[in-house]
Amino acid sequence: QVQLVESGGGLVQAGGSLRLSCAASGRSFSSYIMGWFRQAPGKERELVARISYTGTSTYYADSVKGRFTISRNNQKKTVDLQMSSLKPEDTALYYCAAGQGSIDIRTERDFGSWGQGTQVTVSS
């Protein structure tokens, strides 16, 4: 497994921007599909964005498409989530996750390694 640690969360006003970072440790980071999930109070954990092994393929939830950008650096073993035009409904605990399998994995069970999460709060 790979160990993951998120950072960059905080409080931001609606319309603002925030960049989340995930630092990985362990072997074969490039062999993992990386994703960002979020979970808001009273809601199920959802996949926000996903990026393939080399970063050539990405997925975004409809709710964040056009506003969020996921990227990875396999040399540094990091994956970032750049968030802009933030909305109050983006408020959630954001998790970095690593998974293996099909390139289009989207469910929580497909990701075997998880960070502890970083809180993002967007005020109106």
Secondary structure, 3 states (H helix, E strand, C coil): CCEEEEECCEEEECCCCEEEEEEEECCCHHHCEEEEEEECCCCCCEEEEEECCCCCCEEECCCCCCCEEEEEECCCCEEEEEECCCCHHHCEEEEEEEECCCCCCCCHHHEEEECCCEEEEEEC
